[in-house]
């Protein structure tokens, strides 16, 4: 902590906190310990409570729309998959409260799992771009996104809040209640919400996109207890979405029914944190977790008399232990162990669509081999050194795995891959206003149960299992510059990622099942991704500020000599914000250029097509007012009623609409 204070002391201590609130954020994800974002040798984006309150996002993935360097794809209205530097799905690591949300069934490409986090429970979201494998392990090829849920506060006594939200054209009705109690040694919070989403209504030519609406409910419980010098935290998170249609499957692929029913996640964890006088054991953290994800899928082709119901359940046990060491005035370190174990249960039932039918159900192999297991264990150490205006960081992680996939068609697969990955960075603080940095992050992603065991229809393909895959690897390089004064901040970064041993679906020649071409995965591809990001924020007056950002990503598959799949186009946003007393208004422009640099997979994807995705620009206005116990938020989206689609999505974006949120605190 002394090192942190020493380094921060080089910054301008005379800044007005009311004008630089968003510029002096503390970031945890980059080094697994608290550091000022300005001083980190990484590109990190922080969405704090004020930011989330301003935008009042409909879902957790939609909170990231417009964030510099992040692009959100939506296969369906009940999903949302963030792309970080051109990668998503199982190539971007997702965390919640320091625990892996990513598990061994996360698939390549977009998925819906980030949507299982209650957006109203979030205190902060941190996006670490281009790193995270040393800090958190497998899957962080593109970067790491971590969600921190709100903490109950000691000494806050009783607090109760009620939230309601509605949208035009029946697109949302939400009701949520929360209660908090904070004593001297015990603090508790609990919440429950129910949400009904109608069909998503697009722009003027799109209209109502049916079926796309669904229902969801979520609950959260968290208790904190002071035990001597430590704090014990007990928490449970619950989420369930019902009847979530996959819109493009119904509209484009001859399905009468194609839906997630249900999509459920339960996470329970116990955390103990203690600060000590010892230099080596200055702070100690241990987390034990139990997480269950349940994904049901119903599908029925038009004119078919049979309904397919698939179920995948993943039971994940986790243990994390971390020690923060203040070794000297200039040297701090984080070291620890992490262990996660997945048990995958998967099944499929083919039943008559009509309850009156006398036909017997058929019990089939699920998408994954039943009783597959995935053990992930690791040791890591991260170090930071400060010398005058210089800061040096270095880390190392050893990660081992034991993967057992008992497939009936190809026999039992038993893989034990290993990885040893480093990172290193250097930052130089030029005076008190500028920080120039360079970083290198090695990344890896071990093959998971989805890679090894999938048998069935995925997107527009029929996939076969395999038993001989190796980890994907990356080398990520970044050069960045950050500038900050009392009234203006800016940041820019250029990056290059070298990707090797990429796992790709390879078409099996002249083989078709149920009208779908046959594919199998292999480690055959090399690729690189390079890009540039830039953003700024400026205080124009006490009440007025402006902000903006732009991001460009270029991905090339070297093996196939074609673009990487689903690479986001040039995109960004520009806006102003006026705040006075308890009122604010924030108009902004979001934009993306056309994307016609397409891989063959993009051209074959009915969500994209041979001509790619058209350019778009939408204009939104956010406004809010606080009066004692009442908070009002109004969001006016896509005011010009444009038809648009984020690249790779299976459904168009929302048209002209109003979203009203009321929050009452007692």
C-alpha positions as CSV (number, residue, x, y, z in Angstrom):
1,X,0.0,0.0,0.0
2,X,2.9,2.3,0.7
3,X,4.2,1.8,-2.8
4,X,0.8,2.7,-4.2
5,X,0.7,5.9,-2.2
6,X,4.3,6.8,-3.2
7,X,3.4,6.4,-6.9
8,X,0.1,8.2,-6.7
9,X,1.8,11.0,-4.9
10,X,3.5,11.8,-8.2
11,X,0.1,12.7,-9.6
12,X,-1.3,16.2,-9.2
13,X,-2.8,16.2,-5.7
14,X,-4.7,19.5,-6.3
15,X,-7.2,18.0,-8.7
16,X,-10.9,18.7,-8.1
17,X,-12.5,15.4,-7.3
18,X,-15.8,16.5,-8.7
19,X,-14.2,17.0,-12.1
20,X,-11.9,14.0,-12.2
21,X,-14.1,11.3,-10.6
22,X,-13.9,9.1,-13.7
23,X,-10.2,9.6,-14.2
24,X,-8.9,8.4,-10.8
25,X,-10.6,5.0,-10.6
26,X,-9.0,2.1,-8.7
27,X,-8.6,-1.0,-10.9
28,X,-8.2,-4.5,-9.4
29,X,-8.3,-6.9,-12.4
30,X,-5.0,-5.8,-14.0
31,X,-2.8,-6.9,-11.1
32,X,-5.2,-8.7,-8.7
33,X,-4.6,-5.7,-6.3
34,X,-5.7,-2.1,-6.1
35,X,-3.9,0.3,-8.4
36,X,-4.9,3.6,-9.9
37,X,-6.0,3.1,-13.5
38,X,-3.8,6.0,-14.7
39,X,-0.6,4.2,-13.4
40,X,-1.3,0.8,-14.8
41,X,0.7,-0.4,-17.8
42,X,-2.4,-1.8,-19.4
43,X,-5.5,-0.7,-21.4
44,X,-8.3,-0.9,-18.8
45,X,-11.8,0.4,-19.0
46,X,-13.9,0.8,-15.8
47,X,-17.6,1.1,-15.7
48,X,-18.4,2.4,-12.2
49,X,-21.7,2.8,-10.3
50,X,-22.3,6.3,-11.6
51,X,-21.7,5.2,-15.2
52,X,-24.2,2.3,-14.8
53,X,-26.7,4.5,-13.1
54,X,-26.5,7.0,-16.0
55,X,-27.0,4.4,-18.8
56,X,-29.4,2.1,-16.8
57,X,-28.5,-0.8,-19.2
58,X,-31.2,-3.4,-20.0
59,X,-28.8,-6.3,-19.5
60,X,-25.2,-6.8,-18.4
61,X,-23.8,-7.3,-21.9
62,X,-25.6,-4.1,-23.1
63,X,-23.8,-2.2,-20.4
64,X,-20.7,-2.6,-22.5
65,X,-22.2,-1.2,-25.7
66,X,-20.1,1.8,-26.8
67,X,-17.2,1.0,-24.5
68,X,-14.0,1.7,-26.3
69,X,-12.3,-1.4,-27.5
70,X,-15.4,-3.6,-26.8
71,X,-18.0,-4.7,-29.4
72,X,-21.2,-6.4,-28.3
73,X,-22.8,-9.0,-30.6
74,X,-26.3,-10.3,-30.0
75,X,-27.3,-13.7,-31.4
76,X,-30.6,-13.3,-29.7
77,X,-32.4,-10.7,-27.5
78,X,-31.7,-12.8,-24.4
79,X,-28.0,-12.9,-25.0
80,X,-25.1,-10.7,-25.7
81,X,-21.4,-11.5,-26.2
82,X,-18.7,-8.9,-25.7
83,X,-15.8,-9.0,-28.2
84,X,-12.5,-7.7,-26.7
85,X,-9.9,-6.9,-29.3
86,X,-11.6,-9.1,-31.9
87,X,-12.2,-12.2,-29.7
88,X,-15.2,-13.5,-27.8
89,X,-16.8,-16.6,-26.4
90,X,-14.2,-19.0,-24.9
91,X,-11.4,-16.8,-26.0
92,X,-12.4,-14.0,-23.6
93,X,-12.4,-14.7,-19.9
94,X,-15.4,-13.7,-17.8
95,X,-15.2,-13.3,-14.0
96,X,-17.7,-12.3,-11.3
97,X,-16.4,-11.3,-7.8
98,X,-13.0,-12.9,-8.5
99,X,-14.6,-16.3,-9.6
100,X,-14.6,-17.7,-13.1
101,X,-17.9,-17.5,-14.9
102,X,-16.2,-19.1,-17.9
103,X,-16.5,-22.9,-17.7
104,X,-15.6,-26.0,-19.8
105,X,-18.7,-25.8,-22.0
106,X,-18.1,-22.2,-23.2
107,X,-18.1,-22.4,-26.9
108,X,-16.1,-20.7,-29.6
109,X,-17.8,-17.6,-30.8
110,X,-20.7,-15.7,-29.2
111,X,-22.6,-17.1,-26.3
112,X,-25.2,-15.8,-23.8
113,X,-23.7,-16.5,-20.4
114,X,-22.7,-12.9,-19.6
115,X,-26.4,-12.2,-19.5
116,X,-26.8,-14.4,-16.5
117,X,-25.4,-11.6,-14.2
118,X,-28.1,-9.3,-12.7
119,X,-27.3,-5.8,-14.1
120,X,-28.9,-4.1,-11.0
121,X,-26.6,-6.0,-8.7
122,X,-23.4,-4.6,-10.2
123,X,-21.1,-2.2,-8.4
124,X,-18.4,-2.0,-11.1
125,X,-17.3,-3.7,-14.3
126,X,-13.6,-3.8,-15.3
127,X,-12.4,-4.7,-18.8
128,X,-8.7,-5.7,-19.1
129,X,-7.8,-5.7,-22.8
130,X,-5.3,-8.1,-24.2
131,X,-4.4,-9.7,-20.9
132,X,-5.4,-11.9,-18.0
133,X,-3.9,-15.4,-18.6
134,X,-1.2,-14.8,-15.9
135,X,-3.6,-13.2,-13.5
136,X,-6.5,-15.6,-14.0
137,X,-5.6,-18.5,-16.2
138,X,-7.0,-20.1,-19.4
139,X,-9.3,-18.3,-21.9
140,X,-8.0,-14.7,-21.7
141,X,-6.6,-14.6,-25.3
142,X,-8.6,-11.4,-26.1
143,X,-8.8,-10.1,-22.5
144,X,-10.6,-10.3,-19.2
145,X,-14.0,-8.9,-18.1
146,X,-14.7,-8.9,-14.4
147,X,-17.9,-7.9,-12.7
148,X,-18.0,-6.8,-9.0
149,X,-21.4,-7.0,-7.4
150,X,-22.5,-4.5,-4.7
151,X,-21.3,-4.9,-1.1
152,X,-23.5,-4.4,1.9
153,X,-22.1,-1.5,4.1
154,X,-21.4,-1.6,7.8
155,X,-23.1,1.0,9.8
156,X,-25.7,1.8,7.2
157,X,-28.7,0.6,9.3
158,X,-31.8,-0.3,7.4
159,X,-32.3,0.7,3.7
160,X,-35.0,-0.4,1.3
161,X,-35.3,0.3,-2.4
162,X,-37.8,-0.5,-5.1
163,X,-37.1,-0.3,-8.8
164,X,-39.5,-0.3,-11.7
165,X,-38.9,0.0,-15.4
166,X,-41.1,0.1,-18.5
167,X,-40.4,0.6,-22.2
168,X,-42.5,1.7,-25.1
169,X,-44.3,-0.9,-27.3
170,X,-44.3,-3.4,-24.4
171,X,-40.6,-4.2,-24.7
172,X,-39.9,-4.3,-20.9
173,X,-41.7,-4.4,-17.6
174,X,-39.3,-4.8,-14.6
175,X,-39.9,-4.9,-10.9
176,X,-37.2,-5.3,-8.3
177,X,-36.9,-4.9,-4.5
178,X,-33.8,-4.7,-2.3
179,X,-33.3,-4.5,1.4
180,X,-30.0,-3.7,3.3
181,X,-29.0,-3.7,6.9
182,X,-25.6,-2.5,8.2
183,X,-24.6,-2.9,11.8
184,X,-21.2,-2.5,13.4
185,X,-20.1,-6.1,12.7
186,X,-22.8,-7.5,10.4
187,X,-24.0,-6.2,7.1
188,X,-26.6,-8.0,4.9
189,X,-28.3,-7.2,1.6
190,X,-30.9,-9.1,-0.4
191,X,-32.8,-8.5,-3.6
192,X,-35.2,-10.1,-6.0
193,X,-36.4,-9.0,-9.4
194,X,-38.8,-10.1,-12.1
195,X,-38.6,-9.0,-15.7
196,X,-40.8,-9.4,-18.8
197,X,-39.3,-8.5,-22.1
198,X,-41.6,-8.2,-25.1
199,X,-40.5,-8.8,-28.7
200,X,-37.7,-6.4,-29.7
201,X,-39.0,-3.7,-32.0
202,X,-36.4,-2.6,-34.6
203,X,-36.1,0.5,-36.8
204,X,-38.6,1.8,-39.3
205,X,-38.3,-1.0,-41.8
206,X,-37.6,-3.8,-39.3
207,X,-40.5,-3.5,-37.0
208,X,-41.4,-6.1,-34.4
209,X,-39.0,-9.1,-34.4
210,X,-41.0,-12.0,-33.3
211,X,-40.4,-14.3,-31.5
212,X,-37.7,-12.6,-29.4
213,X,-39.3,-11.7,-26.1
214,X,-38.8,-13.7,-22.9
215,X,-39.1,-13.6,-19.1
216,X,-36.4,-13.7,-16.4
217,X,-36.0,-13.5,-12.6
218,X,-33.0,-13.0,-10.4
219,X,-32.1,-12.9,-6.7
220,X,-29.0,-12.0,-4.7
221,X,-28.1,-12.4,-1.1
222,X,-24.9,-11.3,0.5
223,X,-23.7,-11.1,4.2
224,X,-20.5,-9.7,5.6
225,X,-19.3,-10.4,9.1
226,X,-16.3,-8.8,10.9
227,X,-14.1,-11.5,12.5
228,X,-11.2,-9.9,14.3
229,X,-9.0,-8.3,11.6
230,X,-10.8,-10.1,8.9
231,X,-14.1,-10.0,7.0
232,X,-16.1,-13.1,6.2
233,X,-18.5,-12.8,3.2
234,X,-21.2,-15.2,2.3
235,X,-23.0,-14.7,-1.0
236,X,-25.5,-16.4,-3.3
237,X,-26.6,-15.3,-6.8
238,X,-29.5,-16.7,-8.8
239,X,-30.6,-16.1,-12.3
240,X,-33.2,-17.7,-14.6
241,X,-34.4,-16.8,-18.0
242,X,-37.4,-18.7,-19.6
243,X,-38.5,-19.3,-23.1
244,X,-35.7,-17.3,-24.8
245,X,-36.1,-17.6,-28.6
246,X,-33.2,-17.8,-31.0
247,X,-34.8,-15.4,-33.4
248,X,-32.7,-16.0,-36.5
249,X,-33.2,-19.8,-36.2
250,X,-36.9,-19.4,-36.4
251,X,-36.9,-16.8,-39.2
252,X,-34.1,-18.2,-41.4
253,X,-33.7,-21.9,-40.6
254,X,-37.1,-23.5,-40.9
255,X,-37.6,-23.9,-37.1
256,X,-41.1,-23.7,-35.6
257,X,-39.4,-23.6,-32.1
258,X,-35.8,-22.8,-31.2
259,X,-35.3,-21.5,-27.7
260,X,-33.4,-21.7,-24.5
261,X,-35.7,-23.1,-21.8
262,X,-34.4,-22.4,-19.2
263,X,-31.1,-20.6,-18.9
264,X,-30.2,-20.8,-15.2
265,X,-27.2,-20.0,-13.1
266,X,-26.6,-20.4,-9.3
267,X,-23.4,-19.2,-7.6
268,X,-22.7,-19.6,-3.9
269,X,-19.4,-18.5,-2.4
270,X,-17.7,-17.9,0.9
271,X,-14.8,-15.4,1.0
272,X,-12.5,-14.5,3.8
273,X,-10.2,-11.4,3.6
274,X,-7.8,-10.3,6.3
275,X,-5.2,-7.5,6.5
276,X,-2.1,-7.9,8.7
277,X,1.0,-6.0,9.8
278,X,3.2,-8.6,8.3
279,X,5.0,-7.6,5.1
280,X,4.9,-11.0,3.4
281,X,1.3,-11.8,4.5
282,X,0.1,-8.2,4.3
283,X,-3.3,-9.2,3.0
284,X,-4.8,-12.7,2.7
285,X,-7.8,-13.7,0.6
286,X,-9.5,-17.1,0.2
287,X,-12.6,-17.9,-1.8
288,X,-14.5,-21.1,-2.0
289,X,-17.3,-21.3,-4.6
290,X,-19.9,-23.7,-6.0
291,X,-21.6,-22.7,-9.3
292,X,-24.2,-24.5,-11.4
293,X,-25.2,-23.5,-14.9
294,X,-28.2,-25.1,-16.5
295,X,-29.0,-24.7,-20.1
296,X,-32.1,-26.2,-21.7
297,X,-32.8,-26.0,-25.4
298,X,-36.0,-26.8,-27.2
299,X,-36.1,-27.2,-31.0
300,X,-38.7,-28.3,-33.5
301,X,-38.6,-28.0,-37.3
302,X,-41.6,-26.8,-39.2
303,X,-43.9,-29.7,-40.1
304,X,-42.1,-32.0,-37.7
305,X,-44.0,-34.1,-35.2
306,X,-41.1,-34.4,-32.9
307,X,-39.7,-31.9,-30.3
308,X,-36.0,-32.1,-29.2
309,X,-35.2,-31.1,-25.6
310,X,-31.5,-30.9,-24.7
311,X,-30.1,-30.2,-21.3
312,X,-26.6,-29.3,-20.2
313,X,-25.7,-28.9,-16.6
314,X,-22.2,-27.8,-15.3
315,X,-21.3,-28.1,-11.6
316,X,-18.2,-26.1,-10.8
317,X,-16.3,-26.2,-7.5
318,X,-13.7,-23.5,-7.1
319,X,-11.0,-22.6,-4.6
320,X,-8.8,-19.5,-4.8
321,X,-6.1,-18.4,-2.3
322,X,-4.2,-15.1,-2.8
323,X,-1.6,-13.4,-0.6
324,X,-0.6,-9.7,-1.1
325,X,2.9,-8.9,0.0
326,X,4.3,-5.5,0.7
327,X,7.9,-6.7,0.4
328,X,9.5,-3.3,0.7
329,X,8.7,0.4,0.0
330,X,9.2,-0.3,-3.7
331,X,8.2,-3.9,-4.2
332,X,4.7,-5.5,-3.9
333,X,3.5,-8.9,-5.0
334,X,0.5,-11.1,-5.3
335,X,0.8,-14.9,-5.2
336,X,-1.6,-17.7,-5.0
337,X,-3.3,-20.9,-6.1
338,X,-6.5,-21.6,-8.0
339,X,-8.4,-24.8,-8.5
340,X,-11.6,-25.4,-10.4
341,X,-13.4,-28.6,-11.2
342,X,-16.3,-29.0,-13.6
343,X,-18.7,-31.9,-13.8
344,X,-20.7,-31.9,-17.0
345,X,-24.1,-33.6,-17.3
346,X,-25.7,-33.6,-20.7
347,X,-28.8,-35.3,-22.2
348,X,-31.2,-35.2,-25.1
349,X,-34.8,-36.4,-25.4
350,X,-36.7,-36.7,-28.6
351,X,-40.4,-36.6,-27.7
352,X,-43.7,-36.3,-29.7
353,X,-44.7,-32.6,-30.2
354,X,-48.3,-33.5,-29.4
355,X,-49.2,-34.6,-25.8
356,X,-51.9,-36.8,-27.3
357,X,-49.4,-38.9,-29.3
358,X,-48.8,-42.5,-28.4
359,X,-45.2,-42.5,-29.7
360,X,-42.5,-43.2,-27.1
361,X,-39.8,-40.7,-26.3
362,X,-36.3,-41.4,-27.4
363,X,-33.4,-40.9,-25.1
364,X,-30.3,-39.8,-27.0
365,X,-26.7,-38.7,-26.4
366,X,-26.5,-35.1,-25.3
367,X,-24.5,-32.3,-26.9
368,X,-21.6,-33.4,-24.7
369,X,-20.6,-36.8,-23.3
370,X,-22.4,-37.3,-20.0
371,X,-20.2,-37.2,-16.9
372,X,-17.3,-35.4,-18.6
373,X,-14.9,-33.7,-16.1
374,X,-12.5,-30.8,-16.3
375,X,-9.9,-30.1,-13.6
376,X,-8.1,-26.8,-13.8
377,X,-5.3,-26.1,-11.2
378,X,-2.6,-23.4,-11.2
379,X,0.0,-21.4,-9.3
380,X,0.8,-17.8,-10.0
381,X,2.9,-14.9,-8.8
382,X,2.7,-11.2,-9.9
383,X,5.2,-8.5,-8.9
384,X,5.3,-4.7,-9.1
385,X,8.4,-2.5,-8.7
386,X,8.5,1.3,-8.4
387,X,11.7,3.3,-8.9
388,X,11.2,7.1,-9.1
389,X,9.1,7.6,-12.2
390,X,9.4,4.0,-13.4
391,X,7.1,1.1,-12.7
392,X,7.9,-2.4,-13.6
393,X,5.5,-5.4,-13.5
394,X,6.2,-9.1,-14.1
395,X,4.3,-12.3,-13.5
396,X,4.3,-16.0,-14.1
397,X,1.6,-18.7,-14.0
398,X,1.8,-22.5,-14.2
399,X,-1.5,-24.1,-15.2
400,X,-2.3,-27.8,-15.4
401,X,-5.4,-29.6,-16.5
402,X,-7.0,-33.1,-16.3
403,X,-9.7,-33.5,-18.9
404,X,-11.8,-36.6,-19.2
405,X,-14.4,-36.9,-21.9
406,X,-16.0,-40.4,-22.0
407,X,-17.4,-40.4,-25.6
408,X,-19.1,-43.5,-26.9
409,X,-18.3,-42.8,-30.6
410,X,-14.5,-42.2,-30.3
411,X,-13.7,-43.7,-26.9
412,X,-12.6,-42.1,-23.7
413,X,-10.4,-39.0,-24.1
414,X,-8.0,-38.2,-21.2
415,X,-5.9,-35.1,-21.8
416,X,-3.4,-33.4,-19.4
417,X,-2.3,-30.2,-21.1
418,X,0.0,-27.8,-19.2
419,X,1.0,-24.1,-19.7
420,X,3.6,-21.8,-18.3
421,X,2.9,-18.2,-19.3
422,X,4.6,-14.9,-18.4
423,X,3.8,-11.2,-18.6
424,X,6.0,-8.1,-18.3
425,X,5.3,-4.4,-18.6
426,X,7.0,-1.1,-18.0
427,X,5.5,2.3,-17.4
428,X,7.2,5.7,-17.2
429,X,5.4,8.7,-15.6
430,X,6.4,11.8,-17.4
431,X,5.8,14.5,-14.8
432,X,2.4,14.3,-13.3
433,X,0.3,14.3,-16.4
434,X,1.6,11.6,-18.8
435,X,2.2,7.9,-18.6
436,X,3.7,5.9,-21.5
437,X,3.8,2.2,-21.2
438,X,4.7,-1.0,-23.0
439,X,3.5,-4.5,-22.2
440,X,3.8,-8.2,-23.2
441,X,1.2,-10.8,-22.2
442,X,1.4,-14.4,-23.1
443,X,-2.0,-16.1,-23.4
444,X,-3.4,-19.5,-23.7
445,X,-6.7,-21.4,-23.9
446,X,-6.8,-25.1,-23.2
447,X,-9.2,-27.2,-25.2
448,X,-12.4,-27.7,-23.1
449,X,-15.3,-30.1,-23.1
450,X,-17.1,-28.2,-25.8
451,X,-14.1,-28.5,-28.1
452,X,-13.5,-32.2,-27.5
453,X,-17.0,-33.6,-27.0
454,X,-19.6,-31.6,-29.1
455,X,-21.9,-33.8,-31.2
456,X,-24.8,-32.0,-32.9
457,X,-25.9,-28.8,-34.6
458,X,-23.9,-25.7,-33.8
459,X,-24.8,-22.5,-35.6
460,X,-25.2,-23.7,-39.2
461,X,-23.0,-26.8,-38.9
462,X,-23.1,-30.3,-37.6
463,X,-20.1,-31.0,-35.4
464,X,-18.3,-34.2,-34.5
465,X,-16.2,-34.8,-31.3
466,X,-12.4,-35.2,-31.4
467,X,-9.7,-36.3,-28.9
468,X,-6.4,-34.8,-30.0
469,X,-6.4,-31.0,-29.4
470,X,-3.7,-28.8,-27.9
471,X,-4.0,-25.4,-26.2
472,X,-4.4,-22.3,-28.2
473,X,-1.6,-19.7,-27.6
474,X,-1.1,-16.0,-28.1
475,X,1.6,-13.4,-27.7
476,X,0.0,-10.0,-27.0
477,X,2.1,-6.7,-27.4
478,X,0.8,-3.3,-26.5
479,X,2.2,0.3,-26.6
480,X,0.1,2.9,-24.9
481,X,-0.1,6.5,-23.7
482,X,-2.2,8.1,-21.1
483,X,-2.6,11.8,-20.4
484,X,-4.5,13.5,-17.6
485,X,-5.0,17.0,-16.2
486,X,-7.7,18.5,-14.0
487,X,-9.9,19.2,-17.0
488,X,-8.8,16.7,-19.8
489,X,-7.8,13.1,-20.1
490,X,-6.9,11.0,-23.1
491,X,-5.6,7.5,-23.8
492,X,-4.5,5.7,-26.9
493,X,-3.0,2.2,-27.5
494,X,-1.8,0.2,-30.4
495,X,-1.6,-3.5,-30.1
496,X,-0.6,-6.7,-31.9
497,X,-1.6,-10.3,-31.1
498,X,0.1,-13.3,-32.6
499,X,-2.3,-16.3,-32.3
500,X,-1.0,-19.9,-32.8
501,X,-2.4,-23.5,-32.7
502,X,-5.9,-22.0,-33.1
503,X,-8.7,-24.6,-32.9
504,X,-10.8,-24.4,-36.0
505,X,-13.8,-26.4,-37.4
506,X,-12.7,-28.3,-40.5
507,X,-15.3,-29.4,-43.0
508,X,-15.5,-33.1,-43.7
509,X,-15.7,-33.5,-47.5
510,X,-19.0,-34.7,-49.0
511,X,-20.6,-35.4,-45.6
512,X,-24.1,-34.0,-44.7
513,X,-26.3,-34.8,-41.7
514,X,-29.9,-33.5,-41.5
515,X,-29.1,-31.0,-44.2
516,X,-26.0,-29.6,-42.3
517,X,-22.4,-29.9,-43.5
518,X,-20.2,-32.0,-41.2
519,X,-17.3,-30.4,-39.3
520,X,-14.6,-31.5,-36.8
521,X,-12.1,-29.4,-34.8
522,X,-8.4,-29.3,-35.3
523,X,-5.4,-27.2,-34.2
524,X,-4.5,-25.9,-37.7
525,X,-4.6,-22.2,-37.8
526,X,-2.4,-19.2,-37.2
527,X,-3.7,-15.6,-37.2
528,X,-2.9,-12.1,-36.0
529,X,-4.9,-9.3,-34.8
530,X,-3.8,-5.7,-34.7
531,X,-5.5,-2.5,-33.9
532,X,-5.6,1.0,-32.4
533,X,-7.9,2.5,-29.7
534,X,-8.2,6.1,-28.6
535,X,-10.6,8.0,-26.3
536,X,-10.8,11.3,-24.5
537,X,-12.8,13.1,-21.9
538,X,-12.9,16.9,-21.4
539,X,-14.4,19.3,-18.8
540,X,-15.8,22.3,-20.7
541,X,-17.3,23.9,-17.7
542,X,-18.4,23.1,-14.1
543,X,-21.6,21.5,-15.6
544,X,-20.5,20.4,-19.0
545,X,-18.1,17.8,-20.3
546,X,-17.5,16.0,-23.6
547,X,-16.2,12.5,-24.3
548,X,-15.6,10.1,-27.2
549,X,-13.7,7.1,-28.4
550,X,-12.9,5.2,-31.5
551,X,-11.5,1.6,-32.1
552,X,-10.3,-0.2,-35.1
553,X,-9.4,-3.9,-35.3
554,X,-7.8,-5.8,-38.2
555,X,-7.7,-9.6,-37.9
556,X,-6.2,-11.9,-40.5
557,X,-6.2,-15.7,-40.6
558,X,-2.7,-16.5,-41.9
559,X,-3.4,-20.2,-42.6
560,X,-6.5,-19.5,-44.8
561,X,-5.3,-16.1,-46.1
562,X,-8.6,-14.5,-45.2
563,X,-10.0,-12.3,-42.4
564,X,-10.7,-13.8,-39.0
565,X,-14.4,-14.5,-38.4
566,X,-16.6,-11.8,-37.0
567,X,-13.9,-9.1,-36.7
568,X,-15.7,-5.9,-35.5
569,X,-15.7,-2.9,-37.9
570,X,-14.4,0.5,-37.0
571,X,-16.7,1.8,-34.3
572,X,-17.0,4.4,-31.6
573,X,-19.1,7.1,-29.9
574,X,-19.1,10.8,-29.3
575,X,-21.2,12.7,-26.7
576,X,-21.6,15.5,-24.2
577,X,-23.0,15.5,-20.7
578,X,-24.6,18.3,-18.7
579,X,-25.0,17.9,-14.9
580,X,-26.3,20.5,-12.5
581,X,-27.5,19.8,-9.0
582,X,-29.5,16.6,-9.2
583,X,-30.2,16.7,-12.9
584,X,-28.2,15.3,-15.9
585,X,-28.7,14.9,-19.7
586,X,-26.3,13.0,-21.9
587,X,-26.9,12.9,-25.7
588,X,-24.5,10.7,-27.7
589,X,-23.8,9.3,-31.1
590,X,-22.9,5.6,-31.5
591,X,-21.5,4.5,-34.9
592,X,-19.9,1.6,-36.8
593,X,-18.6,1.4,-40.3
594,X,-19.6,-1.3,-42.7
595,X,-17.8,-4.7,-42.3
596,X,-17.2,-6.4,-45.7
597,X,-13.9,-8.0,-44.8
598,X,-15.4,-11.4,-44.4
599,X,-14.1,-14.9,-43.9
600,X,-15.8,-17.8,-45.8
601,X,-17.4,-18.6,-42.4
602,X,-18.9,-15.1,-42.3
603,X,-20.2,-15.4,-45.8
604,X,-21.8,-18.8,-45.0
605,X,-23.3,-17.4,-41.8
606,X,-27.0,-16.5,-42.4
607,X,-26.6,-13.7,-39.7
608,X,-24.0,-11.9,-41.9
609,X,-24.3,-13.1,-45.5
610,X,-22.0,-12.5,-48.5
611,X,-22.4,-8.7,-48.5
612,X,-21.4,-8.2,-44.8
613,X,-22.9,-5.8,-42.3
614,X,-24.0,-2.3,-43.3
615,X,-22.6,0.9,-41.6
616,X,-24.9,2.5,-39.0
617,X,-25.2,5.6,-36.8
618,X,-27.7,5.9,-33.9
619,X,-28.4,8.9,-31.7
620,X,-29.4,8.3,-28.0
621,X,-30.2,10.7,-25.1
622,X,-30.0,9.7,-21.5
623,X,-31.4,11.9,-18.7
624,X,-32.0,11.6,-15.0
625,X,-33.1,13.5,-11.9
626,X,-32.7,12.7,-8.2
627,X,-35.0,14.1,-5.5
628,X,-34.4,12.9,-2.0
629,X,-35.8,9.4,-2.0
630,X,-36.7,9.3,-5.7
631,X,-34.4,8.7,-8.7
632,X,-35.8,9.0,-12.3
633,X,-33.9,7.8,-15.4
634,X,-35.1,8.3,-18.9
635,X,-33.5,6.7,-22.0
636,X,-34.5,7.7,-25.5
637,X,-32.8,5.4,-28.0
638,X,-32.3,5.5,-31.7
639,X,-34.1,8.8,-32.1
640,X,-34.0,8.6,-35.9
641,X,-35.4,5.1,-36.0
642,X,-32.6,3.7,-38.0
643,X,-32.5,0.0,-39.1
644,X,-29.2,-1.4,-37.9
645,X,-27.4,-4.5,-36.7
646,X,-24.2,-5.0,-34.8
647,X,-21.8,-7.2,-36.9
648,X,-22.5,-10.9,-36.5
649,X,-25.7,-10.5,-34.6
650,X,-28.8,-12.6,-35.3
651,X,-31.3,-9.8,-34.6
652,X,-31.5,-6.1,-35.4
653,X,-31.0,-3.3,-32.8
654,X,-33.8,-1.5,-31.1
655,X,-35.7,1.2,-33.0
656,X,-37.0,4.5,-31.7
657,X,-38.0,3.9,-28.1
658,X,-38.3,5.3,-24.5
659,X,-37.2,3.4,-21.4
660,X,-38.3,4.8,-18.0
661,X,-36.7,3.7,-14.7
662,X,-37.9,4.7,-11.3
663,X,-36.0,3.9,-8.1
664,X,-37.4,4.7,-4.7
665,X,-35.1,4.5,-1.6
666,X,-36.5,4.4,1.9
